[in-house]
Amino acid sequence: MFTPRETLIARDDMVLVIIDVQDKLAAAMPHRDRVITAVNRLARAAALVGAPLILTRQYPQGLGPTVPQVEDTLLDLAQHGARVSGVDKTAFCCASEESFLEALSATGRRQVVLVGMETHICVAQTALALSGTGFQVQVAADACCSRDDEMHELALQRMRHGGIIVTTSESVMYEAVARAGTDEFKSLLRIVKE
């Protein structure tokens, strides 16, 4: 188990994993707009502090591409030097895909922040699997969703019981930036106010 101090976001050890925020999947989500906004803010904040980003797509032939709002944000961040990688997958658990494990290993990071769709399927399976192999895993609850609110809430409870830290997107962003009165903090404020 991690100490309270170790559970704070460490900008030099964090990687943001955006799971399956895809057209056909998002269309079924009642809170998709809120989640997409939170995912985009977290992506910008991660890039601001130099954290790498990994985007996954579940069976894109069936569920379609990443939603344009997130795709455009990641393309913009990559054009401005952010480390963004993508993984297509068929396994629900990202950690069951060799290409995902390779992308994660290439970051050299051990603190994984998960966001995306759906909380009770791909997000929960990935969180529990990664935590079981020694990663410190955090899930930003407001940047995840399921088709049904009860499934979302039960998945968050399950992950908490499994040792996953359930947090919020703003908590992650402010912990990563860590202090006010800097140009970086001013940039964070612009991100939060978008």
C-alpha positions in Angstrom: 0.0 0.0 0.0 1.2 3.5 -0.7 1.6 6.2 2.0 -0.6 9.3 1.8 2.4 11.3 0.5 3.1 8.8 -2.2 -0.5 9.1 -3.4 0.0 12.8 -4.4 0.4 13.2 -8.2 4.1 13.4 -9.0 4.6 15.3 -12.3 7.8 13.5 -13.1 6.2 10.0 -12.6 2.7 10.5 -14.0 1.3 9.2 -17.2 -2.2 10.0 -18.4 -4.1 7.1 -20.0 -7.2 8.1 -22.0 -9.3 5.0 -22.5 -11.7 4.5 -25.4 -13.3 7.9 -25.8 -14.8 6.9 -29.2 -17.7 8.1 -31.3 -20.1 5.2 -31.0 -19.3 4.6 -27.3 -19.6 8.2 -26.4 -23.0 8.4 -28.1 -24.4 6.0 -25.5 -23.0 8.0 -22.5 -25.4 10.3 -20.7 -22.5 12.4 -19.3 -20.3 12.4 -22.4 -20.0 16.2 -22.7 -18.8 16.6 -19.0 -16.4 13.7 -19.4 -15.0 14.9 -22.7 -14.4 18.4 -21.2 -12.6 16.8 -18.2 -10.5 14.6 -20.4 -9.4 17.5 -22.5 -8.5 19.6 -19.5 -6.5 16.7 -18.0 -4.7 16.2 -21.3 -3.7 19.8 -21.5 -2.6 19.9 -17.9 -0.5 16.7 -18.4 1.2 18.2 -21.4 1.8 21.4 -19.4 3.8 19.5 -16.8 5.6 17.2 -19.4 3.7 14.0 -18.6 3.2 11.6 -21.5 -0.2 10.6 -22.7 -1.5 7.3 -24.0 -4.7 7.1 -26.0 -6.5 3.7 -26.4 -9.2 2.8 -28.9 -11.3 -0.3 -28.4 -12.0 -2.1 -31.6 -12.1 1.1 -33.8 -13.6 -0.8 -36.7 -16.8 -1.2 -34.6 -16.7 1.7 -32.1 -15.2 4.3 -34.5 -12.4 6.8 -34.0 -11.7 8.9 -31.0 -14.3 11.7 -30.6 -13.1 14.8 -32.6 -12.9 17.0 -29.5 -10.3 14.8 -27.9 -8.6 13.8 -31.1 -8.1 17.5 -32.0 -6.7 18.3 -28.5 -4.2 15.5 -28.7 -3.1 16.4 -32.2 -2.6 20.0 -31.1 -0.6 18.9 -28.0 1.6 16.6 -30.1 2.3 19.3 -32.6 3.5 21.4 -29.6 5.9 18.7 -28.3 3.7 16.6 -26.0 4.5 12.9 -25.9 1.3 11.3 -27.2 1.0 7.7 -28.2 -1.9 5.6 -29.4 -2.9 2.0 -29.0 -5.7 0.1 -30.7 -7.0 -2.9 -28.8 -9.5 -5.6 -28.6 -9.0 -6.6 -24.9 -11.1 -4.7 -22.5 -8.2 -4.6 -20.0 -5.5 -2.4 -21.5 -2.9 -4.3 -19.6 -3.8 -7.4 -21.6 -2.5 -5.8 -24.8 1.2 -6.1 -25.4 1.2 -2.8 -27.4 -0.2 -0.9 -24.5 2.3 -2.4 -22.1 5.1 -1.4 -24.4 3.8 2.1 -24.7 3.4 2.4 -20.9 6.9 0.9 -20.3 8.4 3.4 -22.8 7.2 6.3 -20.6 9.3 5.1 -17.7 6.5 6.2 -15.4 4.9 4.3 -12.5 2.0 6.6 -11.6 -0.9 6.0 -14.0 -3.9 8.3 -14.1 -6.9 6.7 -15.9 -9.8 8.4 -17.6 -12.3 7.3 -20.2 -15.1 4.9 -21.1 -16.6 2.8 -19.6 -15.8 3.0 -15.9 -17.1 -0.5 -15.1 -15.5 -2.3 -18.0 -12.2 -1.1 -19.5 -11.3 1.5 -16.9 -11.9 -0.8 -13.9 -10.2 -3.8 -15.5 -7.1 -1.7 -16.4 -6.9 0.0 -13.0 -7.1 -3.3 -11.1 -4.6 -5.1 -13.4 -2.0 -2.3 -13.3 -2.3 -1.9 -9.6 -1.8 -5.6 -9.2 1.6 -5.3 -11.0 2.9 -2.5 -8.8 1.7 0.7 -10.6 0.2 3.4 -8.5 -3.1 4.0 -10.1 -5.5 6.9 -9.9 -8.9 7.2 -11.6 -10.3 10.7 -12.2 -14.0 9.9 -11.5 -15.4 13.0 -13.3 -13.4 12.1 -16.4 -14.9 8.6 -16.6 -18.4 7.4 -17.3 -20.6 4.4 -18.0 -23.9 4.1 -19.8 -25.6 3.8 -16.4 -24.7 5.9 -13.3 -25.1 3.0 -10.9 -22.5 0.9 -12.9 -20.2 3.9 -12.8 -20.6 4.3 -9.0 -20.2 0.6 -8.3 -17.1 0.4 -10.4 -15.6 3.3 -8.4 -16.4 1.5 -5.1 -14.9 -1.7 -6.4 -11.7 0.1 -7.5 -11.4 1.9 -4.1 -11.7 -1.5 -2.4 -9.0 -2.8 -4.7 -6.5 -0.1 -3.6 -7.1 2.4 -6.5 -7.1 6.1 -5.7 -10.4 7.6 -6.9 -9.9 11.3 -7.4 -11.0 14.2 -9.6 -9.5 15.8 -12.6 -8.9 19.1 -10.8 -7.1 17.3 -8.0 -4.8 15.7 -10.5 -4.1 19.0 -12.3 -3.4 21.0 -9.2 -1.3 18.3 -7.6 0.8 18.1 -10.8 1.4 21.9 -11.0 1.9 22.0 -7.2 2.3 25.8 -6.7 0.7 29.1 -7.5 2.4 32.3 -8.6 4.2 30.8 -11.6 3.6 31.0 -15.4 2.7 27.3 -15.3 0.0 28.0 -12.7 -1.4 30.8 -14.9 -1.5 28.4 -17.8 -3.4 25.9 -15.6 -5.9 28.6 -14.6 -6.6 29.1 -18.3 -7.1 25.4 -18.8 -9.5 25.1 -15.8 -11.6 28.1 -17.0 -12.0 26.7 -20.5 
